[in-house]
Amino acid sequence: MKASELQLAKNPDLIASVAAIKRAAQQARQTAIQTNTAIVVIKDGVLCRISAEELKKQAMT
């Protein structure tokens, strides 16, 4: 399901899941910065490693 489809869901837990996933992703980024570790994400179907340094740069913008 796409995020736009989730907003139309009848189940309130399903609707709230989008916000929960975004909070979890932000927490993972913060933890990676604090521990100076990279995170791995899927971008356009490709695994990408994002260093803590890059995450710090992204956080500043």
PDBQT receptor file of N, H, CA, C and O in Angstrom, charges set to zero:
ATOM      1  N   MET A   1       0.833  -1.186   0.000  1.00  0.00    +0.000 N 
ATOM      2  CA  MET A   1       0.000   0.000   0.000  1.00  0.00    +0.000 C 
ATOM      3  C   MET A   1       0.877   1.249   0.000  1.00  0.00    +0.000 C 
ATOM      4  O   MET A   1       1.921   1.294   0.651  1.00  0.00    +0.000 OA
ATOM      5  N   LYS A   2       0.450   2.219  -0.713  1.00  0.00    +0.000 N 
ATOM      6  H   LYS A   2      -0.398   2.182  -1.242  1.00  0.00    +0.000 HD
ATOM      7  CA  LYS A   2       1.139   3.502  -0.729  1.00  0.00    +0.000 C 
ATOM      8  C   LYS A   2       0.622   4.351   0.436  1.00  0.00    +0.000 C 
ATOM      9  O   LYS A   2      -0.462   4.100   0.963  1.00  0.00    +0.000 OA
ATOM     10  N   ALA A   3       1.402   5.348   0.827  1.00  0.00    +0.000 N 
ATOM     11  H   ALA A   3       2.282   5.551   0.399  1.00  0.00    +0.000 HD
ATOM     12  CA  ALA A   3       1.020   6.213   1.939  1.00  0.00    +0.000 C 
ATOM     13  C   ALA A   3      -0.323   6.889   1.674  1.00  0.00    +0.000 C 
ATOM     14  O   ALA A   3      -1.135   7.033   2.588  1.00  0.00    +0.000 OA
ATOM     15  N   SER A   4      -0.560   7.303   0.438  1.00  0.00    +0.000 N 
ATOM     16  H   SER A   4       0.100   7.186  -0.305  1.00  0.00    +0.000 HD
ATOM     17  CA  SER A   4      -1.827   7.966   0.113  1.00  0.00    +0.000 C 
ATOM     18  C   SER A   4      -3.011   7.005   0.268  1.00  0.00    +0.000 C 
ATOM     19  O   SER A   4      -4.107   7.414   0.653  1.00  0.00    +0.000 OA
ATOM     20  N   GLU A   5      -2.777   5.724  -0.035  1.00  0.00    +0.000 N 
ATOM     21  H   GLU A   5      -1.887   5.391  -0.347  1.00  0.00    +0.000 HD
ATOM     22  CA  GLU A   5      -3.834   4.726   0.129  1.00  0.00    +0.000 C 
ATOM     23  C   GLU A   5      -4.093   4.440   1.602  1.00  0.00    +0.000 C 
ATOM     24  O   GLU A   5      -5.229   4.186   2.003  1.00  0.00    +0.000 OA
ATOM     25  N   LEU A   6      -3.036   4.483   2.399  1.00  0.00    +0.000 N 
ATOM     26  H   LEU A   6      -2.114   4.689   2.073  1.00  0.00    +0.000 HD
ATOM     27  CA  LEU A   6      -3.194   4.223   3.829  1.00  0.00    +0.000 C 
ATOM     28  C   LEU A   6      -4.064   5.278   4.496  1.00  0.00    +0.000 C 
ATOM     29  O   LEU A   6      -4.810   4.972   5.426  1.00  0.00    +0.000 OA
ATOM     30  N   GLN A   7      -3.971   6.512   4.029  1.00  0.00    +0.000 N 
ATOM     31  H   GLN A   7      -3.365   6.761   3.274  1.00  0.00    +0.000 HD
ATOM     32  CA  GLN A   7      -4.772   7.586   4.612  1.00  0.00    +0.000 C 
ATOM     33  C   GLN A   7      -6.272   7.364   4.401  1.00  0.00    +0.000 C 
ATOM     34  O   GLN A   7      -7.093   7.919   5.131  1.00  0.00    +0.000 OA
ATOM     35  N   LEU A   8      -6.623   6.560   3.411  1.00  0.00    +0.000 N 
ATOM     36  H   LEU A   8      -5.956   6.108   2.818  1.00  0.00    +0.000 HD
ATOM     37  CA  LEU A   8      -8.026   6.277   3.118  1.00  0.00    +0.000 C 
ATOM     38  C   LEU A   8      -8.511   4.988   3.776  1.00  0.00    +0.000 C 
ATOM     39  O   LEU A   8      -9.675   4.616   3.625  1.00  0.00    +0.000 OA
ATOM     40  N   ALA A   9      -7.636   4.310   4.498  1.00  0.00    +0.000 N 
ATOM     41  H   ALA A   9      -6.691   4.612   4.621  1.00  0.00    +0.000 HD
ATOM     42  CA  ALA A   9      -7.988   3.035   5.122  1.00  0.00    +0.000 C 
ATOM     43  C   ALA A   9      -9.049   3.231   6.203  1.00  0.00    +0.000 C 
ATOM     44  O   ALA A   9      -9.151   4.300   6.805  1.00  0.00    +0.000 OA
ATOM     45  N   LYS A  10      -9.826   2.197   6.435  1.00  0.00    +0.000 N 
ATOM     46  H   LYS A  10      -9.744   1.329   5.946  1.00  0.00    +0.000 HD
ATOM     47  CA  LYS A  10     -10.871   2.254   7.465  1.00  0.00    +0.000 C 
ATOM     48  C   LYS A  10     -10.329   1.932   8.847  1.00  0.00    +0.000 C 
ATOM     49  O   LYS A  10     -10.878   2.385   9.852  1.00  0.00    +0.000 OA
ATOM     50  N   ASN A  11      -9.255   1.151   8.904  1.00  0.00    +0.000 N 
ATOM     51  H   ASN A  11      -8.809   0.783   8.088  1.00  0.00    +0.000 HD
ATOM     52  CA  ASN A  11      -8.671   0.752  10.174  1.00  0.00    +0.000 C 
ATOM     53  C   ASN A  11      -7.795   1.885  10.717  1.00  0.00    +0.000 C 
ATOM     54  O   ASN A  11      -6.830   2.270  10.057  1.00  0.00    +0.000 OA
ATOM     55  N   PRO A  12      -8.101   2.431  11.899  1.00  0.00    +0.000 N 
ATOM     56  CA  PRO A  12      -7.311   3.551  12.437  1.00  0.00    +0.000 C 
ATOM     57  C   PRO A  12      -5.857   3.187  12.713  1.00  0.00    +0.000 C 
ATOM     58  O   PRO A  12      -4.978   4.045  12.627  1.00  0.00    +0.000 OA
ATOM     59  N   ASP A  13      -5.594   1.917  13.045  1.00  0.00    +0.000 N 
ATOM     60  H   ASP A  13      -6.307   1.220  13.114  1.00  0.00    +0.000 HD
ATOM     61  CA  ASP A  13      -4.210   1.502  13.264  1.00  0.00    +0.000 C 
ATOM     62  C   ASP A  13      -3.405   1.580  11.973  1.00  0.00    +0.000 C 
ATOM     63  O   ASP A  13      -2.228   1.940  11.987  1.00  0.00    +0.000 OA
ATOM     64  N   LEU A  14      -4.031   1.247  10.884  1.00  0.00    +0.000 N 
ATOM     65  H   LEU A  14      -4.987   0.954  10.873  1.00  0.00    +0.000 HD
ATOM     66  CA  LEU A  14      -3.357   1.309   9.587  1.00  0.00    +0.000 C 
ATOM     67  C   LEU A  14      -3.045   2.758   9.222  1.00  0.00    +0.000 C 
ATOM     68  O   LEU A  14      -1.973   3.052   8.692  1.00  0.00    +0.000 OA
ATOM     69  N   ILE A  15      -3.965   3.646   9.500  1.00  0.00    +0.000 N 
ATOM     70  H   ILE A  15      -4.836   3.408   9.930  1.00  0.00    +0.000 HD
ATOM     71  CA  ILE A  15      -3.747   5.069   9.222  1.00  0.00    +0.000 C 
ATOM     72  C   ILE A  15      -2.583   5.599  10.064  1.00  0.00    +0.000 C 
ATOM     73  O   ILE A  15      -1.740   6.342   9.563  1.00  0.00    +0.000 OA
ATOM     74  N   ALA A  16      -2.539   5.219  11.337  1.00  0.00    +0.000 N 
ATOM     75  H   ALA A  16      -3.225   4.616  11.745  1.00  0.00    +0.000 HD
ATOM     76  CA  ALA A  16      -1.499   5.699  12.247  1.00  0.00    +0.000 C 
ATOM     77  C   ALA A  16      -0.140   5.084  11.945  1.00  0.00    +0.000 C 
ATOM     78  O   ALA A  16       0.882   5.599  12.399  1.00  0.00    +0.000 OA
ATOM     79  N   SER A  17      -0.111   4.008  11.200  1.00  0.00    +0.000 N 
ATOM     80  H   SER A  17      -0.941   3.589  10.832  1.00  0.00    +0.000 HD
ATOM     81  CA  SER A  17       1.159   3.329  10.937  1.00  0.00    +0.000 C 
ATOM     82  C   SER A  17       2.122   4.201  10.136  1.00  0.00    +0.000 C 
ATOM     83  O   SER A  17       3.335   4.084  10.310  1.00  0.00    +0.000 OA
ATOM     84  N   VAL A  18       1.627   5.050   9.285  1.00  0.00    +0.000 N 
ATOM     85  H   VAL A  18       0.642   5.145   9.143  1.00  0.00    +0.000 HD
ATOM     86  CA  VAL A  18       2.499   5.930   8.489  1.00  0.00    +0.000 C 
ATOM     87  C   VAL A  18       3.293   6.849   9.415  1.00  0.00    +0.000 C 
ATOM     88  O   VAL A  18       4.508   6.983   9.271  1.00  0.00    +0.000 OA
ATOM     89  N   ALA A  19       2.611   7.472  10.355  1.00  0.00    +0.000 N 
ATOM     90  H   ALA A  19       1.624   7.362  10.473  1.00  0.00    +0.000 HD
ATOM     91  CA  ALA A  19       3.288   8.361  11.298  1.00  0.00    +0.000 C 
ATOM     92  C   ALA A  19       4.279   7.582  12.162  1.00  0.00    +0.000 C 
ATOM     93  O   ALA A  19       5.367   8.079  12.455  1.00  0.00    +0.000 OA
ATOM     94  N   ALA A  20       3.915   6.378  12.568  1.00  0.00    +0.000 N 
ATOM     95  H   ALA A  20       3.032   5.974  12.331  1.00  0.00    +0.000 HD
ATOM     96  CA  ALA A  20       4.795   5.558  13.397  1.00  0.00    +0.000 C 
ATOM     97  C   ALA A  20       6.067   5.184  12.642  1.00  0.00    +0.000 C 
ATOM     98  O   ALA A  20       7.155   5.199  13.216  1.00  0.00    +0.000 OA
ATOM     99  N   ILE A  21       5.940   4.854  11.378  1.00  0.00    +0.000 N 
ATOM    100  H   ILE A  21       5.056   4.841  10.911  1.00  0.00    +0.000 HD
ATOM    101  CA  ILE A  21       7.107   4.502  10.561  1.00  0.00    +0.000 C 
ATOM    102  C   ILE A  21       8.017   5.717  10.399  1.00  0.00    +0.000 C 
ATOM    103  O   ILE A  21       9.240   5.581  10.448  1.00  0.00    +0.000 OA
ATOM    104  N   LYS A  22       7.445   6.887  10.208  1.00  0.00    +0.000 N 
ATOM    105  H   LYS A  22       6.452   6.997  10.168  1.00  0.00    +0.000 HD
ATOM    106  CA  LYS A  22       8.246   8.106  10.074  1.00  0.00    +0.000 C 
ATOM    107  C   LYS A  22       8.987   8.421  11.370  1.00  0.00    +0.000 C 
ATOM    108  O   LYS A  22      10.148   8.829  11.341  1.00  0.00    +0.000 OA
ATOM    109  N   ARG A  23       8.302   8.228  12.527  1.00  0.00    +0.000 N 
ATOM    110  H   ARG A  23       7.359   7.897  12.550  1.00  0.00    +0.000 HD
ATOM    111  CA  ARG A  23       8.964   8.450  13.818  1.00  0.00    +0.000 C 
ATOM    112  C   ARG A  23      10.113   7.464  14.014  1.00  0.00    +0.000 C 
ATOM    113  O   ARG A  23      11.187   7.843  14.482  1.00  0.00    +0.000 OA
ATOM    114  N   ALA A  24       9.893   6.222  13.663  1.00  0.00    +0.000 N 
ATOM    115  H   ALA A  24       9.021   5.914  13.282  1.00  0.00    +0.000 HD
ATOM    116  CA  ALA A  24      10.936   5.196  13.803  1.00  0.00    +0.000 C 
ATOM    117  C   ALA A  24      12.137   5.506  12.919  1.00  0.00    +0.000 C 
ATOM    118  O   ALA A  24      13.280   5.326  13.339  1.00  0.00    +0.000 OA
ATOM    119  N   ALA A  25      11.888   5.968  11.707  1.00  0.00    +0.000 N 
ATOM    120  H   ALA A  25      10.959   6.114  11.366  1.00  0.00    +0.000 HD
ATOM    121  CA  ALA A  25      12.979   6.314  10.794  1.00  0.00    +0.000 C 
ATOM    122  C   ALA A  25      13.792   7.482  11.347  1.00  0.00    +0.000 C 
ATOM    123  O   ALA A  25      15.020   7.475  11.272  1.00  0.00    +0.000 OA
ATOM    124  N   GLN A  26      13.116   8.473  11.898  1.00  0.00    +0.000 N 
ATOM    125  H   GLN A  26      12.118   8.478  11.960  1.00  0.00    +0.000 HD
ATOM    126  CA  GLN A  26      13.815   9.625  12.475  1.00  0.00    +0.000 C 
ATOM    127  C   GLN A  26      14.645   9.200  13.684  1.00  0.00    +0.000 C 
ATOM    128  O   GLN A  26      15.774   9.660  13.855  1.00  0.00    +0.000 OA
ATOM    129  N   GLN A  27      14.096   8.333  14.514  1.00  0.00    +0.000 N 
ATOM    130  H   GLN A  27      13.179   7.959  14.375  1.00  0.00    +0.000 HD
ATOM    131  CA  GLN A  27      14.833   7.841  15.674  1.00  0.00    +0.000 C 
ATOM    132  C   GLN A  27      16.055   7.040  15.239  1.00  0.00    +0.000 C 
ATOM    133  O   GLN A  27      17.115   7.145  15.857  1.00  0.00    +0.000 OA
ATOM    134  N   ALA A  28      15.920   6.251  14.194  1.00  0.00    +0.000 N 
ATOM    135  H   ALA A  28      15.059   6.166  13.692  1.00  0.00    +0.000 HD
ATOM    136  CA  ALA A  28      17.059   5.484  13.676  1.00  0.00    +0.000 C 
ATOM    137  C   ALA A  28      18.159   6.415  13.188  1.00  0.00    +0.000 C 
ATOM    138  O   ALA A  28      19.341   6.146  13.401  1.00  0.00    +0.000 OA
ATOM    139  N   ARG A  29      17.780   7.500  12.538  1.00  0.00    +0.000 N 
ATOM    140  H   ARG A  29      16.820   7.719  12.365  1.00  0.00    +0.000 HD
ATOM    141  CA  ARG A  29      18.773   8.470  12.072  1.00  0.00    +0.000 C 
ATOM    142  C   ARG A  29      19.495   9.121  13.254  1.00  0.00    +0.000 C 
ATOM    143  O   ARG A  29      20.717   9.272  13.236  1.00  0.00    +0.000 OA
ATOM    144  N   GLN A  30      18.739   9.501  14.270  1.00  0.00    +0.000 N 
ATOM    145  H   GLN A  30      17.747   9.379  14.285  1.00  0.00    +0.000 HD
ATOM    146  CA  GLN A  30      19.341  10.126  15.455  1.00  0.00    +0.000 C 
ATOM    147  C   GLN A  30      20.291   9.168  16.165  1.00  0.00    +0.000 C 
ATOM    148  O   GLN A  30      21.374   9.569  16.590  1.00  0.00    +0.000 OA
ATOM    149  N   THR A  31      19.896   7.916  16.294  1.00  0.00    +0.000 N 
ATOM    150  H   THR A  31      19.016   7.590  15.949  1.00  0.00    +0.000 HD
ATOM    151  CA  THR A  31      20.741   6.913  16.930  1.00  0.00    +0.000 C 
ATOM    152  C   THR A  31      22.020   6.694  16.127  1.00  0.00    +0.000 C 
ATOM    153  O   THR A  31      23.100   6.558  16.701  1.00  0.00    +0.000 OA
ATOM    154  N   ALA A  32      21.901   6.661  14.814  1.00  0.00    +0.000 N 
ATOM    155  H   ALA A  32      21.024   6.772  14.348  1.00  0.00    +0.000 HD
ATOM    156  CA  ALA A  32      23.075   6.483  13.958  1.00  0.00    +0.000 C 
ATOM    157  C   ALA A  32      24.048   7.646  14.124  1.00  0.00    +0.000 C 
ATOM    158  O   ALA A  32      25.260   7.435  14.164  1.00  0.00    +0.000 OA
ATOM    159  N   ILE A  33      23.542   8.848  14.219  1.00  0.00    +0.000 N 
ATOM    160  H   ILE A  33      22.558   9.019  14.186  1.00  0.00    +0.000 HD
ATOM    161  CA  ILE A  33      24.403  10.016  14.420  1.00  0.00    +0.000 C 
ATOM    162  C   ILE A  33      25.092   9.929  15.773  1.00  0.00    +0.000 C 
ATOM    163  O   ILE A  33      26.293  10.176  15.874  1.00  0.00    +0.000 OA
ATOM    164  N   GLN A  34      24.341   9.579  16.816  1.00  0.00    +0.000 N 
ATOM    165  H   GLN A  34      23.365   9.378  16.734  1.00  0.00    +0.000 HD
ATOM    166  CA  GLN A  34      24.905   9.498  18.169  1.00  0.00    +0.000 C 
ATOM    167  C   GLN A  34      25.974   8.419  18.289  1.00  0.00    +0.000 C 
ATOM    168  O   GLN A  34      26.942   8.583  19.031  1.00  0.00    +0.000 OA
ATOM    169  N   THR A  35      25.806   7.329  17.569  1.00  0.00    +0.000 N 
ATOM    170  H   THR A  35      25.020   7.196  16.966  1.00  0.00    +0.000 HD
ATOM    171  CA  THR A  35      26.738   6.205  17.671  1.00  0.00    +0.000 C 
ATOM    172  C   THR A  35      27.759   6.191  16.535  1.00  0.00    +0.000 C 
ATOM    173  O   THR A  35      28.593   5.290  16.447  1.00  0.00    +0.000 OA
ATOM    174  N   ASN A  36      27.683   7.195  15.674  1.00  0.00    +0.000 N 
ATOM    175  H   ASN A  36      27.005   7.927  15.746  1.00  0.00    +0.000 HD
ATOM    176  CA  ASN A  36      28.583   7.337  14.523  1.00  0.00    +0.000 C 
ATOM    177  C   ASN A  36      28.585   6.079  13.643  1.00  0.00    +0.000 C 
ATOM    178  O   ASN A  36      29.635   5.572  13.249  1.00  0.00    +0.000 OA
ATOM    179  N   THR A  37      27.392   5.606  13.357  1.00  0.00    +0.000 N 
ATOM    180  H   THR A  37      26.539   6.019  13.677  1.00  0.00    +0.000 HD
ATOM    181  CA  THR A  37      27.235   4.445  12.483  1.00  0.00    +0.000 C 
ATOM    182  C   THR A  37      26.375   4.829  11.280  1.00  0.00    +0.000 C 
ATOM    183  O   THR A  37      25.654   5.827  11.307  1.00  0.00    +0.000 OA
ATOM    184  N   ALA A  38      26.462   4.038  10.252  1.00  0.00    +0.000 N 
ATOM    185  H   ALA A  38      27.047   3.227  10.230  1.00  0.00    +0.000 HD
ATOM    186  CA  ALA A  38      25.677   4.291   9.045  1.00  0.00    +0.000 C 
ATOM    187  C   ALA A  38      24.323   3.587   9.152  1.00  0.00    +0.000 C 
ATOM    188  O   ALA A  38      24.136   2.689   9.973  1.00  0.00    +0.000 OA
ATOM    189  N   ILE A  39      23.396   4.010   8.317  1.00  0.00    +0.000 N 
ATOM    190  H   ILE A  39      23.548   4.740   7.650  1.00  0.00    +0.000 HD
ATOM    191  CA  ILE A  39      22.129   3.298   8.176  1.00  0.00    +0.000 C 
ATOM    192  C   ILE A  39      22.029   2.847   6.716  1.00  0.00    +0.000 C 
ATOM    193  O   ILE A  39      22.681   3.396   5.827  1.00  0.00    +0.000 OA
ATOM    194  N   VAL A  40      21.212   1.855   6.506  1.00  0.00    +0.000 N 
ATOM    195  H   VAL A  40      20.683   1.409   7.227  1.00  0.00    +0.000 HD
ATOM    196  CA  VAL A  40      20.989   1.345   5.160  1.00  0.00    +0.000 C 
ATOM    197  C   VAL A  40      19.524   1.547   4.832  1.00  0.00    +0.000 C 
ATOM    198  O   VAL A  40      18.648   1.154   5.603  1.00  0.00    +0.000 OA
ATOM    199  N   VAL A  41      19.257   2.160   3.689  1.00  0.00    +0.000 N 
ATOM    200  H   VAL A  41      19.968   2.479   3.063  1.00  0.00    +0.000 HD
ATOM    201  CA  VAL A  41      17.894   2.420   3.240  1.00  0.00    +0.000 C 
ATOM    202  C   VAL A  41      17.735   1.935   1.808  1.00  0.00    +0.000 C 
ATOM    203  O   VAL A  41      18.718   1.710   1.102  1.00  0.00    +0.000 OA
ATOM    204  N   ILE A  42      16.517   1.780   1.398  1.00  0.00    +0.000 N 
ATOM    205  H   ILE A  42      15.718   1.963   1.971  1.00  0.00    +0.000 HD
ATOM    206  CA  ILE A  42      16.237   1.444   0.006  1.00  0.00    +0.000 C 
ATOM    207  C   ILE A  42      15.747   2.710  -0.682  1.00  0.00    +0.000 C 
ATOM    208  O   ILE A  42      14.739   3.297  -0.289  1.00  0.00    +0.000 OA
ATOM    209  N   LYS A  43      16.469   3.116  -1.704  1.00  0.00    +0.000 N 
ATOM    210  H   LYS A  43      17.287   2.639  -2.024  1.00  0.00    +0.000 HD
ATOM    211  CA  LYS A  43      16.120   4.317  -2.459  1.00  0.00    +0.000 C 
ATOM    212  C   LYS A  43      15.955   3.915  -3.916  1.00  0.00    +0.000 C 
ATOM    213  O   LYS A  43      16.902   3.440  -4.543  1.00  0.00    +0.000 OA
ATOM    214  N   ASP A  44      14.781   4.099  -4.447  1.00  0.00    +0.000 N 
ATOM    215  H   ASP A  44      14.012   4.485  -3.939  1.00  0.00    +0.000 HD
ATOM    216  CA  ASP A  44      14.492   3.734  -5.836  1.00  0.00    +0.000 C 
ATOM    217  C   ASP A  44      14.822   2.264  -6.105  1.00  0.00    +0.000 C 
ATOM    218  O   ASP A  44      15.298   1.911  -7.184  1.00  0.00    +0.000 OA
ATOM    219  N   GLY A  45      14.560   1.414  -5.107  1.00  0.00    +0.000 N 
ATOM    220  H   GLY A  45      14.173   1.702  -4.230  1.00  0.00    +0.000 HD
ATOM    221  CA  GLY A  45      14.778  -0.015  -5.257  1.00  0.00    +0.000 C 
ATOM    222  C   GLY A  45      16.215  -0.467  -5.094  1.00  0.00    +0.000 C 
ATOM    223  O   GLY A  45      16.529  -1.631  -5.339  1.00  0.00    +0.000 OA
ATOM    224  N   VAL A  46      17.101   0.447  -4.680  1.00  0.00    +0.000 N 
ATOM    225  H   VAL A  46      16.846   1.393  -4.481  1.00  0.00    +0.000 HD
ATOM    226  CA  VAL A  46      18.515   0.130  -4.531  1.00  0.00    +0.000 C 
ATOM    227  C   VAL A  46      18.925   0.347  -3.070  1.00  0.00    +0.000 C 
ATOM    228  O   VAL A  46      18.580   1.367  -2.473  1.00  0.00    +0.000 OA
ATOM    229  N   LEU A  47      19.660  -0.612  -2.496  1.00  0.00    +0.000 N 
ATOM    230  H   LEU A  47      19.940  -1.440  -2.981  1.00  0.00    +0.000 HD
ATOM    231  CA  LEU A  47      20.177  -0.454  -1.142  1.00  0.00    +0.000 C 
ATOM    232  C   LEU A  47      21.233   0.641  -1.129  1.00  0.00    +0.000 C 
ATOM    233  O   LEU A  47      22.155   0.632  -1.945  1.00  0.00    +0.000 OA
ATOM    234  N   CYS A  48      21.099   1.583  -0.207  1.00  0.00    +0.000 N 
ATOM    235  H   CYS A  48      20.350   1.591   0.456  1.00  0.00    +0.000 HD
ATOM    236  CA  CYS A  48      22.045   2.684  -0.084  1.00  0.00    +0.000 C 
ATOM    237  C   CYS A  48      22.514   2.786   1.362  1.00  0.00    +0.000 C 
ATOM    238  O   CYS A  48      21.711   2.714   2.292  1.00  0.00    +0.000 OA
ATOM    239  N   ARG A  49      23.814   2.952   1.540  1.00  0.00    +0.000 N 
ATOM    240  H   ARG A  49      24.466   3.010   0.785  1.00  0.00    +0.000 HD
ATOM    241  CA  ARG A  49      24.392   3.147   2.867  1.00  0.00    +0.000 C 
ATOM    242  C   ARG A  49      24.586   4.643   3.062  1.00  0.00    +0.000 C 
ATOM    243  O   ARG A  49      25.205   5.309   2.233  1.00  0.00    +0.000 OA
ATOM    244  N   ILE A  50      24.052   5.171   4.166  1.00  0.00    +0.000 N 
ATOM    245  H   ILE A  50      23.548   4.630   4.840  1.00  0.00    +0.000 HD
ATOM    246  CA  ILE A  50      24.184   6.596   4.468  1.00  0.00    +0.000 C 
ATOM    247  C   ILE A  50      25.013   6.713   5.744  1.00  0.00    +0.000 C 
ATOM    248  O   ILE A  50      24.617   6.217   6.798  1.00  0.00    +0.000 OA
ATOM    249  N   SER A  51      26.158   7.365   5.641  1.00  0.00    +0.000 N 
ATOM    250  H   SER A  51      26.480   7.768   4.784  1.00  0.00    +0.000 HD
ATOM    251  CA  SER A  51      27.073   7.498   6.778  1.00  0.00    +0.000 C 
ATOM    252  C   SER A  51      26.495   8.468   7.813  1.00  0.00    +0.000 C 
ATOM    253  O   SER A  51      25.594   9.255   7.525  1.00  0.00    +0.000 OA
ATOM    254  N   ALA A  52      27.039   8.384   9.008  1.00  0.00    +0.000 N 
ATOM    255  H   ALA A  52      27.772   7.745   9.242  1.00  0.00    +0.000 HD
ATOM    256  CA  ALA A  52      26.617   9.292  10.071  1.00  0.00    +0.000 C 
ATOM    257  C   ALA A  52      26.934  10.737   9.686  1.00  0.00    +0.000 C 
ATOM    258  O   ALA A  52      26.174  11.653  10.001  1.00  0.00    +0.000 OA
ATOM    259  N   GLU A  53      28.057  10.930   9.005  1.00  0.00    +0.000 N 
ATOM    260  H   GLU A  53      28.674  10.186   8.749  1.00  0.00    +0.000 HD
ATOM    261  CA  GLU A  53      28.435  12.274   8.563  1.00  0.00    +0.000 C 
ATOM    262  C   GLU A  53      27.395  12.849   7.596  1.00  0.00    +0.000 C 
ATOM    263  O   GLU A  53      27.014  14.014   7.707  1.00  0.00    +0.000 OA
ATOM    264  N   GLU A  54      26.942  12.029   6.657  1.00  0.00    +0.000 N 
ATOM    265  H   GLU A  54      27.251  11.083   6.567  1.00  0.00    +0.000 HD
ATOM    266  CA  GLU A  54      25.923  12.477   5.721  1.00  0.00    +0.000 C 
ATOM    267  C   GLU A  54      24.593  12.742   6.436  1.00  0.00    +0.000 C 
ATOM    268  O   GLU A  54      23.877  13.684   6.097  1.00  0.00    +0.000 OA
ATOM    269  N   LEU A  55      24.275  11.915   7.414  1.00  0.00    +0.000 N 
ATOM    270  H   LEU A  55      24.856  11.150   7.690  1.00  0.00    +0.000 HD
ATOM    271  CA  LEU A  55      23.042  12.120   8.190  1.00  0.00    +0.000 C 
ATOM    272  C   LEU A  55      23.100  13.452   8.947  1.00  0.00    +0.000 C 
ATOM    273  O   LEU A  55      22.098  14.159   9.056  1.00  0.00    +0.000 OA
ATOM    274  N   LYS A  56      24.300  13.784   9.472  1.00  0.00    +0.000 N 
ATOM    275  H   LYS A  56      25.113  13.209   9.383  1.00  0.00    +0.000 HD
ATOM    276  CA  LYS A  56      24.455  15.068  10.161  1.00  0.00    +0.000 C 
ATOM    277  C   LYS A  56      24.218  16.215   9.203  1.00  0.00    +0.000 C 
ATOM    278  O   LYS A  56      23.551  17.190   9.550  1.00  0.00    +0.000 OA
ATOM    279  N   LYS A  57      24.769  16.105   7.977  1.00  0.00    +0.000 N 
ATOM    280  H   LYS A  57      25.311  15.313   7.696  1.00  0.00    +0.000 HD
ATOM    281  CA  LYS A  57      24.560  17.145   6.973  1.00  0.00    +0.000 C 
ATOM    282  C   LYS A  57      23.085  17.293   6.634  1.00  0.00    +0.000 C 
ATOM    283  O   LYS A  57      22.571  18.406   6.525  1.00  0.00    +0.000 OA
ATOM    284  N   GLN A  58      22.407  16.154   6.467  1.00  0.00    +0.000 N 
ATOM    285  H   GLN A  58      22.825  15.250   6.556  1.00  0.00    +0.000 HD
ATOM    286  CA  GLN A  58      20.983  16.176   6.147  1.00  0.00    +0.000 C 
ATOM    287  C   GLN A  58      20.160  16.790   7.269  1.00  0.00    +0.000 C 
ATOM    288  O   GLN A  58      19.169  17.475   7.014  1.00  0.00    +0.000 OA
ATOM    289  N   ALA A  59      20.564  16.547   8.502  1.00  0.00    +0.000 N 
ATOM    290  H   ALA A  59      21.368  15.990   8.710  1.00  0.00    +0.000 HD
ATOM    291  CA  ALA A  59      19.835  17.065   9.672  1.00  0.00    +0.000 C 
ATOM    292  C   ALA A  59      19.945  18.583   9.762  1.00  0.00    +0.000 C 
ATOM    293  O   ALA A  59      19.066  19.244  10.315  1.00  0.00    +0.000 OA
ATOM    294  N   MET A  60      21.023  19.130   9.220  1.00  0.00    +0.000 N 
ATOM    295  H   MET A  60      21.737  18.593   8.770  1.00  0.00    +0.000 HD
ATOM    296  CA  MET A  60      21.239  20.571   9.286  1.00  0.00    +0.000 C 
ATOM    297  C   MET A  60      20.397  21.324   8.257  1.00  0.00    +0.000 C 
ATOM    298  O   MET A  60      20.183  22.529   8.396  1.00  0.00    +0.000 OA
ATOM    299  N   THR A  61      19.928  20.640   7.249  1.00  0.00    +0.000 N 
ATOM    300  H   THR A  61      20.102  19.662   7.136  1.00  0.00    +0.000 HD
ATOM    301  CA  THR A  61      19.149  21.327   6.199  1.00  0.00    +0.000 C 
ATOM    302  C   THR A  61      17.679  21.194   6.435  1.00  0.00    +0.000 C 
ATOM    303  O   THR A  61      16.879  21.708   5.654  1.00  0.00    +0.000 OA
TER     304      THR A  61
